[in-house]
Amino acid sequence: MEIKLENGKKVKLKELTVDERDALLDSCEFIYNDKGEYTGMKAVHSTMTKFVRVGVDGDTSDDFIKTLTFADKTNIFTEMQKFLLEGEKKPSK
């Protein structure tokens, strides 16, 4: 999966192990409505940085991360969140 950044460049996401996936999801706070339905995820800046470092295939140095806008980091985080949670909806065989 690739994500397009504001500057037009693209970043590729890695195929994560189960342990990496779990570590990322453990760093997030899940938000539910009054009916107990999942409505979103809350993350602090360090969590978004962790998602970039673990999930982006390629350069994830401080220098690279400093080139990302807040919108870029949010977009990477949001797309990874969708990708990571997708497996939760598929029953095992």
C-alpha positions in Angstrom: 0.0 0.0 0.0 1.2 3.5 -0.8 0.2 6.8 0.7 0.6 10.1 -1.2 2.1 13.0 0.8 1.2 16.7 0.5 4.4 17.3 -1.5 3.4 14.6 -4.1 5.9 12.0 -2.9 4.6 8.6 -1.9 5.5 6.4 1.0 5.1 2.6 1.0 3.8 0.8 4.0 5.5 -2.4 5.2 3.9 -5.8 5.7 3.8 -5.9 9.5 4.2 -8.9 11.8 1.5 -9.7 14.3 3.8 -8.5 17.1 4.4 -5.1 15.3 0.7 -4.7 14.6 -0.2 -5.4 18.2 2.5 -3.1 19.6 1.1 -0.3 17.4 -2.5 -0.9 18.4 -1.5 -1.1 22.1 -0.2 2.5 21.9 -3.6 3.8 20.9 -6.7 4.7 22.8 -9.9 3.4 21.2 -13.1 5.5 21.3 -16.6 4.0 21.5 -20.0 5.7 21.5 -22.7 5.1 24.1 -23.8 1.9 22.3 -20.3 0.5 22.6 -19.7 0.8 18.9 -16.1 1.7 17.8 -16.0 5.3 16.5 -12.3 6.1 16.2 -8.9 6.2 17.7 -7.1 8.8 19.7 -3.3 9.2 19.5 -0.6 11.5 20.7 2.2 12.7 18.6 4.6 10.0 19.9 2.1 7.4 18.7 1.9 8.8 15.2 5.7 8.9 15.1 5.8 5.3 16.2 3.4 4.3 13.4 5.7 6.1 10.9 8.8 4.4 12.2 7.4 0.9 12.3 5.0 1.0 9.4 6.8 2.9 6.6 9.0 0.9 4.3 12.2 3.0 3.8 13.8 6.0 5.5 12.1 6.7 8.9 15.0 8.7 10.3 14.4 11.9 12.3 15.4 13.9 9.2 12.7 12.2 7.2 10.0 12.6 9.9 10.8 16.3 10.2 10.0 16.8 6.5 6.4 15.4 7.1 3.7 17.9 7.7 1.2 17.2 10.5 -1.3 16.4 7.8 1.1 13.8 6.3 1.7 12.2 9.7 -2.1 12.1 10.3 -2.7 10.6 6.9 -0.1 7.9 7.4 -1.5 7.1 10.8 -5.1 7.1 9.6 -4.4 4.8 6.6 -2.4 2.4 8.7 -5.2 2.4 11.3 -7.7 1.3 8.6 -5.2 -1.3 7.4 -4.5 -2.7 10.9 -8.1 -2.8 12.0 -9.3 -4.5 8.8 -8.2 -7.9 10.1 -10.4 -7.5 13.1 -13.5 -7.7 10.9 -12.5 -10.9 9.1 -13.5 -14.1 10.9 -10.8 -16.8 11.0 -11.5 -20.0 9.2 
